[in-house]
Amino acid sequence: LGSNKCKECNSNVYILLIIPFALAGIILVVFLLILNLTVSVGTINGLIFYANIVKLYEPLFPTEPIPFLSQFISWINLDLGIETCFYKGMNACEKTGLQFIFPFYLWFIIGLIILLARYFSKISKLVGNNVTPVLATLLLLSYTKLLR
């Protein structure tokens, strides 16, 4: 959801941004499942570690961040990377609270897949053994957001 700064809103039309966020969560989980981009494989461990460290220490950097790099690091840390508001009268405290919803939404999706795979053999065969490593990857991706 970008930074904790909330831009001035004149309408509630930005609440429709919830739809792309919901779709992005589903796409992210499916993407991780299909491509097996998990921390147990090790293909993205270094990238996630680097992005989390840079995001945590971002306020200490003396210069302006590089826009592309900053955007990429925000995406890895499950941030939108831009300043937005969702509804008229939204303040920074409410925005920070809303930022916690997306990681829990991702955990809910993968938890639902785990439950469905347990009870339906077709889904179990479709996702294979990737479900638990994807859950671990999502936990690792979202821990920086939850630390803030």
DSSP file with accessible surface (Angstrom, degrees, kcal/mol):
  #  RESIDUE AA STRUCTURE BP1 BP2  ACC     N-H-->O    O-->H-N    N-H-->O    O-->H-N    TCO  KAPPA ALPHA  PHI   PSI    X-CA   Y-CA   Z-CA
    1    1 A L              0   0   15      0, 0.0    83,-0.5     0, 0.0     2,-0.1   0.000 360.0 360.0 360.0  17.5    0.0    0.0    0.0
    2    2 A G        -     0   0    3     81,-0.1    81,-0.2    72,-0.1    78,-0.1  -0.444 360.0 -15.3  83.1-149.0    3.0    2.3   -0.5
    3    3 A S        -     0   0   39      2,-0.2    81,-0.3    -2,-0.1    79,-0.1  -0.247  67.7-104.9 -83.7 178.2    4.3    4.5    2.3
    4    4 A N  S    S+     0   0   65     79,-0.1     2,-0.3     2,-0.1    92,-0.2   0.520  92.3 102.2 -81.4  -5.3    2.6    5.4    5.5
    5    5 A K        -     0   0  140     90,-0.1     2,-0.5    86,-0.0    79,-0.4  -0.633  64.7-148.8 -77.8 136.9    1.9    8.8    4.1
    6    6 A C        -     0   0   38     -2,-0.3    79,-0.2    77,-0.1    86,-0.1  -0.924   7.5-138.7-111.6 124.6   -1.6    9.3    2.9
    7    7 A K        -     0   0  124     -2,-0.5     2,-0.3    77,-0.3    83,-0.1  -0.353  36.4 -88.2 -73.4 160.7   -2.4   11.6    0.0
    8    8 A E        -     0   0  173     -2,-0.1     2,-0.4    80,-0.1    -1,-0.1  -0.525  45.0-155.6 -72.1 128.5   -5.4   13.8    0.2
    9    9 A a        -     0   0    8     -2,-0.3    80,-0.3    78,-0.1     3,-0.1  -0.896  21.8-176.5-109.4 138.8   -8.5   12.1   -1.2
   10   10 A N  S    S+     0   0  139     -2,-0.4     2,-0.3    78,-0.1    -1,-0.1   0.496  74.3  17.8-104.1 -10.8  -11.5   13.9   -2.7
   11   11 A S  S    S-     0   0   55     76,-0.0     3,-0.3     1,-0.0    -1,-0.1  -0.922  71.6-115.4-149.6 175.7  -13.6   10.7   -3.2
   12   12 A N  S >  S+     0   0   91     -2,-0.3     3,-1.5    75,-0.2     4,-0.2   0.168  79.9 109.2-100.8  16.9  -13.9    7.1   -2.3
   13   13 A V  G >   +     0   0   81      1,-0.3     3,-1.8     2,-0.2    -1,-0.2   0.805  65.9  68.4 -66.7 -26.2  -13.2    5.8   -5.8
   14   14 A Y  G >  S+     0   0  122     -3,-0.3     3,-2.1     1,-0.3    -1,-0.3   0.617  76.4  82.7 -71.4  -9.1   -9.8    4.5   -4.7
   15   15 A I  G X  S+     0   0   72     -3,-1.5     3,-1.7    71,-0.3    -1,-0.3   0.777  76.4  73.3 -63.7 -20.0  -11.5    1.8   -2.6
   16   16 A L  G X  S+     0   0  106     -3,-1.8     3,-1.3     1,-0.3    -1,-0.3   0.623  73.2  83.0 -68.3 -11.1  -11.7    0.0   -5.9
   17   17 A L  G <> S+     0   0   48     -3,-2.1     4,-1.9     1,-0.2    -1,-0.3   0.676  73.2  76.8 -64.6 -14.3   -8.0   -0.7   -5.6
   18   18 A I  H <> S+     0   0   94     -3,-1.7     4,-2.6     1,-0.2    -1,-0.2   0.874  87.0  59.5 -63.5 -34.1   -9.0   -3.6   -3.3
   19   19 A I  H <> S+     0   0  102     -3,-1.3     4,-2.5     2,-0.2     5,-0.2   0.955 106.5  43.7 -63.2 -51.0   -9.9   -5.6   -6.5
   20   20 A P  H  > S+     0   0   67      0, 0.0     4,-2.8     0, 0.0    -1,-0.2   0.889 113.6  52.9 -62.8 -33.7   -6.5   -5.4   -8.0
   21   21 A F  H  X S+     0   0   39     -4,-1.9     4,-2.0     2,-0.2    -2,-0.2   0.911 109.2  48.8 -65.6 -40.4   -4.9   -6.2   -4.6
   22   22 A A  H  X S+     0   0   35     -4,-2.6     4,-1.7     2,-0.2    -1,-0.2   0.930 114.6  45.0 -63.9 -43.7   -7.2   -9.3   -4.3
   23   23 A L  H  X S+     0   0  101     -4,-2.5     4,-2.8     1,-0.2    -2,-0.2   0.898 110.3  54.6 -66.1 -39.6   -6.3  -10.5   -7.8
   24   24 A A  H  X S+     0   0   46     -4,-2.8     4,-2.7    -5,-0.2    -1,-0.2   0.876 105.9  53.2 -63.3 -35.9   -2.6   -9.8   -7.1
   25   25 A G  H  X S+     0   0    0     -4,-2.0     4,-2.2     2,-0.2    -1,-0.2   0.936 111.4  44.6 -64.4 -44.4   -2.6  -12.0   -4.0
   26   26 A I  H  X S+     0   0   79     -4,-1.7     4,-2.6     1,-0.2     5,-0.2   0.933 114.5  49.2 -65.1 -44.2   -4.1  -14.9   -5.9
   27   27 A I  H  X S+     0   0  116     -4,-2.8     4,-3.0     1,-0.2    -2,-0.2   0.909 110.0  52.0 -62.7 -41.2   -1.7  -14.4   -8.8
   28   28 A L  H  X S+     0   0   42     -4,-2.7     4,-2.5    -5,-0.2    -1,-0.2   0.936 111.4  45.9 -61.8 -45.8    1.3  -14.2   -6.5
   29   29 A V  H  X S+     0   0    0     -4,-2.2     4,-2.3     2,-0.2    -2,-0.2   0.942 115.7  45.6 -64.4 -44.6    0.4  -17.5   -4.7
   30   30 A V  H  X S+     0   0   65     -4,-2.6     4,-3.1     2,-0.2     5,-0.3   0.919 111.8  53.2 -64.4 -40.6   -0.2  -19.2   -8.0
   31   31 A F  H  X S+     0   0   98     -4,-3.0     4,-2.4    -5,-0.2     6,-0.3   0.927 110.9  45.9 -59.6 -45.7    3.0  -17.8   -9.5
   32   32 A L  H  X>S+     0   0    7     -4,-2.5     5,-0.8    -5,-0.2     4,-0.8   0.885 114.8  48.3 -66.6 -37.1    5.0  -19.1   -6.5
   33   33 A L  H  <5S+     0   0   18     -4,-2.3    -2,-0.2    -5,-0.2    -1,-0.2   0.937 115.9  41.7 -67.7 -46.5    3.3  -22.5   -6.7
   34   34 A I  H  <5S+     0   0  127     -4,-3.1    -2,-0.2     1,-0.2    -3,-0.2   0.934 121.9  37.8 -70.0 -46.1    3.8  -23.0  -10.5
   35   35 A L  H  <5S-     0   0   94     -4,-2.4    -1,-0.2    -5,-0.3    -2,-0.2   0.517  99.2-132.0 -85.8  -4.8    7.3  -21.7  -10.7
   36   36 A N  T  <5 +     0   0   57     -4,-0.8     2,-1.6     1,-0.2    -3,-0.2   0.876  43.4 164.7  55.5  40.6    8.4  -23.2   -7.5
   37   37 A L      < +     0   0   43     -5,-0.8     2,-0.3    -6,-0.3    -1,-0.2  -0.650  22.8 141.1 -86.4  81.8   10.1  -20.0   -6.4
   38   38 A T    >>> -     0   0    0     -2,-1.6     4,-1.4    -3,-0.1     3,-0.7  -0.838  65.6-117.2-124.2 162.4   10.4  -20.9   -2.8
   39   39 A V  T 345S+     0   0   29     94,-0.5     6,-0.1    -2,-0.3    -1,-0.1   0.747 111.8  64.3 -71.1 -21.0   13.0  -20.3   -0.1
   40   40 A S  T 345S+     0   0   84      1,-0.2    -1,-0.2    93,-0.1    -3,-0.0   0.796 103.3  47.3 -73.0 -25.8   13.5  -24.1    0.2
   41   41 A V  T <45S-     0   0   72     -3,-0.7    -1,-0.2    -5,-0.1    -2,-0.2   0.822 103.1-137.9 -81.0 -33.6   14.8  -24.2   -3.4
   42   42 A G  T  <5 +     0   0   37     -4,-1.4     4,-0.4     3,-0.0     3,-0.2   0.471  66.4 120.7  94.6   1.3   17.1  -21.2   -2.7
   43   43 A T  S   <S+     0   0   90     -5,-0.6     4,-0.2     1,-0.2    -4,-0.1   0.782  87.9  25.3 -71.6 -23.7   16.5  -19.4   -6.0
   44   44 A I  S  > S+     0   0   26     -6,-0.5     4,-2.6     2,-0.1     5,-0.3   0.351  90.0 102.6-122.2   8.3   15.3  -16.2   -4.2
   45   45 A N  H  > S+     0   0   68     -7,-0.2     4,-2.5    -3,-0.2     5,-0.2   0.933  86.8  43.8 -57.0 -50.9   16.8  -16.4   -0.8
   46   46 A G  H  > S+     0   0   54     -4,-0.4     4,-2.7     2,-0.2     5,-0.2   0.905 113.9  50.7 -64.0 -40.6   19.5  -13.8   -1.5
   47   47 A L  H  > S+     0   0   76      2,-0.2     4,-2.6     1,-0.2     5,-0.2   0.930 112.7  45.5 -63.6 -45.4   17.2  -11.5   -3.2
   48   48 A I  H  X S+     0   0    4     -4,-2.6     4,-2.6     2,-0.2     5,-0.2   0.927 113.6  49.9 -64.9 -43.7   14.6  -11.6   -0.4
   49   49 A F  H  X S+     0   0  134     -4,-2.5     4,-2.2    -5,-0.3     5,-0.2   0.941 112.9  46.7 -60.6 -47.3   17.3  -11.1    2.2
   50   50 A Y  H  X S+     0   0  116     -4,-2.7     4,-2.6     1,-0.2     5,-0.2   0.935 113.4  48.3 -59.9 -47.5   18.8   -8.2    0.4
   51   51 A A  H  X S+     0   0    0     -4,-2.6     4,-2.4    -5,-0.2    -1,-0.2   0.900 111.5  49.9 -64.0 -39.5   15.4   -6.5   -0.1
   52   52 A N  H  X S+     0   0    1     -4,-2.6     4,-2.2    -5,-0.2    -1,-0.2   0.914 112.3  47.0 -66.6 -41.1   14.4   -7.0    3.5
   53   53 A I  H  X S+     0   0   63     -4,-2.2     4,-2.1    -5,-0.2    -2,-0.2   0.939 113.5  47.9 -65.7 -45.5   17.7   -5.5    4.8
   54   54 A V  H  < S+     0   0   21     -4,-2.6     4,-0.4    -5,-0.2    -2,-0.2   0.921 112.5  49.5 -62.6 -41.3   17.5   -2.5    2.4
   55   55 A K  H >< S+     0   0   24     -4,-2.4     3,-0.7    -5,-0.2    -1,-0.2   0.906 111.0  49.4 -65.8 -39.9   13.9   -1.9    3.3
   56   56 A L  H 3< S+     0   0   67     -4,-2.2    -1,-0.2     1,-0.2    -2,-0.2   0.882 119.3  36.9 -66.5 -37.5   14.6   -2.0    7.1
   57   57 A Y  T >< S+     0   0  125     -4,-2.1     3,-1.4     1,-0.2     4,-0.5   0.260  82.6 111.3-100.6  13.1   17.5    0.4    6.9
   58   58 A E  G X  S+     0   0   56     -3,-0.7     3,-1.4    -4,-0.4    -1,-0.2   0.872  72.1  58.4 -56.1 -40.2   16.0    2.7    4.2
   59   59 A P  G 3  S+     0   0  112      0, 0.0    -1,-0.3     0, 0.0    -2,-0.1   0.755 101.2  58.2 -64.2 -18.5   15.6    5.7    6.6
   60   60 A L  G <  S+     0   0  127     -3,-1.4    -2,-0.2    -4,-0.1    -3,-0.1   0.612  78.6 104.9 -85.9 -13.5   19.4    5.6    7.3
   61   61 A F    <   -     0   0  101     -3,-1.4    -3,-0.0    -4,-0.5     0, 0.0  -0.545  62.7-150.2 -71.7 129.1   20.4    6.1    3.7
   62   62 A P  S    S+     0   0  131      0, 0.0     2,-0.2     0, 0.0    -1,-0.1   0.733  72.1  61.1 -74.8 -20.7   21.7    9.7    3.2
   63   63 A T  S    S-     0   0  106      1,-0.1     3,-0.1     3,-0.0    -2,-0.1  -0.570  96.5 -86.5-105.2 168.2   20.7   10.0   -0.5
   64   64 A E        -     0   0  169     -2,-0.2    -1,-0.1     1,-0.1     2,-0.0  -0.459  53.7-107.1 -66.3 141.0   17.4    9.8   -2.4
   65   65 A P        -     0   0   65      0, 0.0    -1,-0.1     0, 0.0     3,-0.0  -0.350  32.0-103.9 -70.0 151.9   16.5    6.2   -3.3
   66   66 A I     >  -     0   0  110      1,-0.1     4,-3.2    -3,-0.1     5,-0.3  -0.643  32.2-135.2 -72.6 123.8   16.8    5.1   -6.9
   67   67 A P  H  > S+     0   0  106      0, 0.0     4,-2.4     0, 0.0     5,-0.2   0.896  99.5  43.3 -54.5 -47.5   13.2    5.0   -8.1
   68   68 A F  H  > S+     0   0  159      2,-0.2     4,-2.5     1,-0.2     5,-0.2   0.935 117.7  45.4 -65.6 -45.1   13.3    1.6   -9.9
   69   69 A L  H  > S+     0   0   60      1,-0.2     4,-2.6     2,-0.2     5,-0.2   0.919 113.4  50.2 -64.0 -42.1   15.3   -0.1   -7.2
   70   70 A S  H  X S+     0   0   29     -4,-3.2     4,-2.1     2,-0.2    -1,-0.2   0.903 111.6  48.5 -62.6 -41.7   13.0    1.4   -4.5
   71   71 A Q  H  X S+     0   0   48     -4,-2.4     4,-2.2    -5,-0.3    -2,-0.2   0.932 112.1  48.8 -63.9 -44.9    9.9    0.2   -6.4
   72   72 A F  H  X S+     0   0   75     -4,-2.5     4,-2.1     1,-0.2    -2,-0.2   0.919 111.6  48.6 -62.9 -44.2   11.3   -3.3   -6.8
   73   73 A I  H  X S+     0   0    5     -4,-2.6     4,-1.8     1,-0.2    -1,-0.2   0.896 109.4  53.8 -65.3 -37.0   12.3   -3.6   -3.2
   74   74 A S  H  <>S+     0   0    4     -4,-2.1     5,-3.3    -5,-0.2    -1,-0.2   0.921 108.0  50.0 -62.4 -42.2    8.8   -2.4   -2.2
   75   75 A W  H ><5S+     0   0  141     -4,-2.2     3,-1.6     3,-0.2    -2,-0.2   0.900 108.1  52.1 -64.6 -39.9    7.2   -5.1   -4.3
   76   76 A I  H 3<5S+     0   0   23     -4,-2.1    -1,-0.2     1,-0.3    -2,-0.2   0.867 109.4  50.8 -64.8 -31.2    9.4   -7.8   -2.8
   77   77 A N  T 3<5S-     0   0    0     -4,-1.8    -1,-0.3    -5,-0.2    -2,-0.2   0.152 123.7-106.6 -91.5  19.7    8.3   -6.6    0.6
   78   78 A L  T < 5S+     0   0   17     -3,-1.6     2,-0.3     1,-0.2    -3,-0.2   0.817  78.2 131.9  60.8  34.6    4.6   -6.8   -0.4
   79   79 A D      < -     0   0    6     -5,-3.3    -1,-0.2    -6,-0.2    -2,-0.1  -0.853  61.6-135.9-108.4 153.5    4.2   -3.0   -0.7
   80   80 A L        -     0   0   44     -2,-0.3    -5,-0.1     2,-0.2    -1,-0.1   0.867  33.3-140.6 -74.2 -35.3    2.7   -1.1   -3.6
   81   81 A G        +     0   0   24      1,-0.3     2,-0.3    -7,-0.2    -7,-0.1   0.511  67.4  86.7  90.6   2.7    5.6    1.4   -3.5
   82   82 A I  S    S-     0   0   84    -79,-0.1     2,-0.5    -8,-0.1    -1,-0.3  -0.920  82.5-104.7-129.7 160.1    3.5    4.5   -4.2
   83   83 A E        +     0   0   82     -2,-0.3     2,-0.3   -81,-0.2   -81,-0.1  -0.738  53.9 149.8 -87.5 124.1    1.5    6.8   -1.9
   84   84 A T        -     0   0   16     -2,-0.5   -77,-0.3   -83,-0.5     2,-0.3  -0.878  33.3-144.3-139.3 172.8   -2.2    6.3   -2.2
   85   85 A a        -     0   0    5     -2,-0.3     3,-0.1   -79,-0.2   -77,-0.0  -0.974   3.1-156.0-137.8 155.0   -5.4    6.6   -0.1
   86   86 A F  S    S+     0   0    8     -2,-0.3   -71,-0.3     1,-0.3     2,-0.3   0.767  71.8   7.2-101.3 -32.8   -8.4    4.3   -0.2
   87   87 A Y  S >  S-     0   0   67    -73,-0.2     3,-1.6   -72,-0.1    -1,-0.3  -0.982  86.7 -79.3-150.6 161.3  -11.2    6.5    1.1
   88   88 A K  T 3  S+     0   0  132     -2,-0.3   -78,-0.1     1,-0.3   -76,-0.1  -0.367 114.2  19.2 -64.2 129.0  -11.9   10.1    2.1
   89   89 A G  T 3  S+     0   0   65      1,-0.3    -1,-0.3   -80,-0.3     2,-0.2   0.530  83.0 153.6  89.7   7.4  -10.6   10.9    5.6
   90   90 A M    <   -     0   0   17     -3,-1.6    -1,-0.3   -83,-0.1     2,-0.2  -0.469  25.1-161.4 -70.5 135.2   -8.1    8.0    5.8
   91   91 A N     >  -     0   0   78     -2,-0.2     4,-2.1     1,-0.1     5,-0.2  -0.629  33.4 -98.1-113.3 176.2   -5.2    8.8    8.1
   92   92 A A  H  > S+     0   0   48      1,-0.2     4,-2.4    -2,-0.2     5,-0.2   0.844 119.9  55.6 -64.4 -34.4   -1.8    7.2    8.4
   93   93 A C  H  > S+     0   0  101      2,-0.2     4,-2.0     1,-0.2    -1,-0.2   0.929 109.8  45.5 -65.6 -43.8   -2.8    5.0   11.4
   94   94 A E  H  > S+     0   0   78      2,-0.2     4,-2.2     1,-0.2    -2,-0.2   0.877 111.8  52.8 -66.2 -36.8   -5.7    3.4    9.4
   95   95 A K  H  X S+     0   0    0     -4,-2.1     4,-1.6     2,-0.2    -2,-0.2   0.910 107.3  51.1 -65.8 -40.8   -3.4    3.0    6.4
   96   96 A T  H  X S+     0   0   41     -4,-2.4     4,-0.7     1,-0.2    -1,-0.2   0.916 109.8  50.9 -62.4 -40.5   -0.8    1.2    8.5
   97   97 A G  H >< S+     0   0   37     -4,-2.0     3,-1.0     1,-0.2     4,-0.5   0.901 107.9  52.1 -62.6 -39.7   -3.5   -1.1    9.8
   98   98 A L  H >X S+     0   0   52     -4,-2.2     3,-1.0     1,-0.2     4,-0.7   0.809  98.6  65.6 -67.4 -27.9   -4.7   -1.9    6.2
   99   99 A Q  H 3< S+     0   0    7     -4,-1.6    -1,-0.2     1,-0.2    -2,-0.2   0.764  95.9  57.8 -66.3 -22.6   -1.1   -2.8    5.3
  100  100 A F  T <X S+     0   0   62     -3,-1.0     4,-1.3    -4,-0.7    -1,-0.2   0.699  93.0  69.3 -78.2 -18.6   -1.3   -5.8    7.6
  101  101 A I  H <> S+     0   0  101     -3,-1.0     4,-2.6    -4,-0.5    -1,-0.2   0.902  89.8  59.8 -69.0 -39.8   -4.3   -7.2    5.8
  102  102 A F  H  X S+     0   0   33     -4,-0.7     4,-2.5     1,-0.2     5,-0.2   0.925 104.9  46.7 -61.5 -47.6   -2.5   -8.2    2.6
  103  103 A P  H  > S+     0   0    0      0, 0.0     4,-2.4     0, 0.0    -1,-0.2   0.935 114.5  48.5 -60.1 -39.5    0.0  -10.6    4.2
  104  104 A F  H  X S+     0   0  108     -4,-1.3     4,-2.2     1,-0.2    -2,-0.2   0.874 109.1  53.9 -67.4 -34.0   -2.8  -12.2    6.2
  105  105 A Y  H  X S+     0   0   64     -4,-2.6     4,-2.3     2,-0.2    -1,-0.2   0.919 108.8  48.7 -63.1 -43.5   -4.9  -12.5    3.0
  106  106 A L  H  X S+     0   0    1     -4,-2.5     4,-2.3     1,-0.2     5,-0.2   0.911 111.3  49.6 -62.6 -42.3   -2.0  -14.3    1.3
  107  107 A W  H  X S+     0   0   56     -4,-2.4     4,-2.4     1,-0.2    -1,-0.2   0.879 109.3  52.8 -64.2 -37.3   -1.7  -16.6    4.3
  108  108 A F  H  X S+     0   0  133     -4,-2.2     4,-2.6     2,-0.2    -2,-0.2   0.924 108.6  50.0 -62.9 -44.8   -5.4  -17.3    4.1
  109  109 A I  H  X S+     0   0   21     -4,-2.3     4,-2.3     2,-0.2    -2,-0.2   0.950 114.7  42.4 -60.4 -49.2   -5.2  -18.2    0.4
  110  110 A I  H  X S+     0   0    0     -4,-2.3     4,-2.4     1,-0.2    -1,-0.2   0.883 113.5  53.2 -69.5 -33.8   -2.3  -20.6    0.9
  111  111 A G  H  X S+     0   0   27     -4,-2.4     4,-2.5    -5,-0.2    -1,-0.2   0.909 108.7  50.0 -64.0 -39.8   -4.0  -22.0    4.0
  112  112 A L  H  X S+     0   0   79     -4,-2.6     4,-2.9     2,-0.2     5,-0.2   0.914 110.0  50.2 -64.9 -40.5   -7.2  -22.6    2.0
  113  113 A I  H  X S+     0   0   31     -4,-2.3     4,-2.6     2,-0.2    -2,-0.2   0.908 109.5  51.6 -63.8 -40.2   -5.1  -24.4   -0.7
  114  114 A I  H  X S+     0   0   59     -4,-2.4     4,-1.5     2,-0.2    -2,-0.2   0.937 112.6  45.4 -61.8 -45.3   -3.5  -26.6    2.0
  115  115 A L  H  X S+     0   0   94     -4,-2.5     4,-1.4     1,-0.2    -2,-0.2   0.921 114.0  48.2 -64.6 -43.9   -7.0  -27.5    3.4
  116  116 A L  H  X S+     0   0   62     -4,-2.9     4,-2.2     1,-0.2     8,-0.3   0.889 109.9  53.0 -64.5 -37.3   -8.4  -28.2    0.0
  117  117 A A  H  < S+     0   0   16     -4,-2.6     7,-0.3     1,-0.2    -1,-0.2   0.815 106.0  55.0 -67.2 -28.6   -5.4  -30.3   -0.9
  118  118 A R  H  < S+     0   0  189     -4,-1.5    -1,-0.2    -5,-0.2    -2,-0.2   0.857 118.6  31.6 -71.2 -35.2   -5.9  -32.4    2.2
  119  119 A Y  H  < S+     0   0  161     -4,-1.4     2,-0.5     1,-0.2    -2,-0.2   0.631 117.2  54.2-100.1 -17.0   -9.5  -33.2    1.3
  120  120 A F     X  -     0   0  115     -4,-2.2     4,-2.0    -5,-0.2     3,-0.2  -0.966  61.2-159.6-124.2 119.9   -9.4  -33.3   -2.5
  121  121 A S  H  > S+     0   0   81     -2,-0.5     4,-2.5     1,-0.2     5,-0.2   0.813  90.6  60.3 -68.9 -30.2   -6.9  -35.5   -4.3
  122  122 A K  H  > S+     0   0  175      2,-0.2     4,-1.8     1,-0.2    -1,-0.2   0.932 109.2  42.8 -62.3 -44.0   -7.2  -33.6   -7.6
  123  123 A I  H  > S+     0   0   50     -7,-0.2     4,-2.6     2,-0.2     5,-0.3   0.902 112.1  54.9 -68.2 -38.7   -6.0  -30.4   -5.9
  124  124 A S  H  X S+     0   0   52     -4,-2.0     4,-1.8    -8,-0.3    -2,-0.2   0.912 110.8  44.8 -60.9 -42.1   -3.3  -32.4   -4.0
  125  125 A K  H  < S+     0   0  172     -4,-2.5    -1,-0.2     2,-0.2    -2,-0.2   0.851 112.3  53.8 -69.2 -33.8   -1.9  -33.7   -7.2
  126  126 A L  H  < S+     0   0  148     -4,-1.8    -2,-0.2    -5,-0.2    -1,-0.2   0.927 118.3  31.8 -68.3 -45.1   -2.1  -30.3   -8.9
  127  127 A V  H >< S-     0   0   22     -4,-2.6     3,-1.6     1,-0.2    -2,-0.2   0.706  90.1-176.9 -89.1 -20.0   -0.1  -28.5   -6.2
  128  128 A G  T 3<  -     0   0   36     -4,-1.8     3,-0.4    -5,-0.3    -1,-0.2  -0.270  60.9 -29.4  63.7-140.5    2.1  -31.4   -5.3
  129  129 A N  T 3  S+     0   0  154      1,-0.2    -1,-0.2     2,-0.1     3,-0.2   0.216 115.4  93.1 -95.9  12.8    4.6  -30.8   -2.4
  130  130 A N    <>  +     0   0   39     -3,-1.6     4,-2.1     1,-0.2     5,-0.2   0.606  60.7  83.6 -81.2 -13.2    5.0  -27.1   -3.1
  131  131 A V  H  > S+     0   0   10     -3,-0.4     4,-2.2     1,-0.2    -1,-0.2   0.931  90.9  44.4 -64.8 -47.9    2.3  -25.8   -0.7
  132  132 A T  H  > S+     0   0   99      1,-0.2     4,-2.4     2,-0.2    -1,-0.2   0.930 113.9  49.4 -66.6 -43.1    4.4  -25.8    2.5
  133  133 A P  H  > S+     0   0   27      0, 0.0     4,-2.3     0, 0.0   -94,-0.5   0.881 110.4  52.3 -62.4 -33.7    7.5  -24.2    0.9
  134  134 A V  H  X S+     0   0    0     -4,-2.1     4,-2.7     2,-0.2    -2,-0.2   0.910 107.9  51.3 -67.1 -39.6    5.2  -21.5   -0.6
  135  135 A L  H  X S+     0   0   48     -4,-2.2     4,-2.3     2,-0.2    -1,-0.2   0.939 110.5  48.8 -60.5 -43.7    3.7  -20.8    2.8
  136  136 A A  H  X S+     0   0   43     -4,-2.4     4,-2.3     1,-0.2    -2,-0.2   0.904 111.1  50.7 -62.8 -39.0    7.3  -20.5    4.2
  137  137 A T  H  X S+     0   0    0     -4,-2.3     4,-2.8     2,-0.2    -2,-0.2   0.923 110.0  49.1 -65.0 -43.2    8.2  -18.1    1.3
  138  138 A L  H  X S+     0   0    0     -4,-2.7     4,-1.8     2,-0.2    -2,-0.2   0.883 110.1  51.8 -65.5 -36.1    5.1  -16.0    2.0
  139  139 A L  H  X S+     0   0   77     -4,-2.3     4,-1.0    -5,-0.2    -1,-0.2   0.926 112.0  46.5 -64.0 -42.4    6.0  -15.8    5.7
  140  140 A L  H  X S+     0   0   58     -4,-2.3     4,-0.5     1,-0.2     3,-0.4   0.909 111.6  51.2 -66.9 -41.1    9.5  -14.7    4.8
  141  141 A L  H  < S+     0   0   14     -4,-2.8     4,-0.4     1,-0.2     3,-0.2   0.849 116.2  40.8 -63.7 -32.7    8.2  -12.1    2.3
  142  142 A S  H  X S+     0   0    0     -4,-1.8     4,-2.1    -5,-0.2    -1,-0.2   0.557  88.5  87.5 -97.7  -5.0    5.8  -10.6    4.8
  143  143 A Y  H  X S+     0   0   80     -4,-1.0     4,-1.5    -3,-0.4    -1,-0.2   0.877  87.8  53.7 -66.2 -32.1    7.9  -10.6    8.0
  144  144 A T  H  X S+     0   0    1     -4,-0.5     4,-1.1    -3,-0.2    -1,-0.2   0.920 108.7  49.5 -66.2 -39.4    9.4   -7.2    7.2
  145  145 A K  H  4 S+     0   0    4     -4,-0.4     3,-0.4     1,-0.2    -1,-0.2   0.910 111.7  48.5 -64.8 -39.3    6.0   -5.7    6.7
  146  146 A L  H  < S+     0   0   55     -4,-2.1    -1,-0.2     1,-0.2    -2,-0.2   0.737 105.0  59.7 -75.9 -20.6    4.8   -7.2   10.0
  147  147 A L  H  <        0   0  112     -4,-1.5    -1,-0.2    -5,-0.2    -2,-0.2   0.780 360.0 360.0 -74.2 -27.9    7.9   -5.9   11.9
  148  148 A R     <        0   0  108     -4,-1.1    -3,-0.0    -3,-0.4   -92,-0.0  -0.108 360.0 360.0 -69.4 360.0    7.1   -2.3   11.0
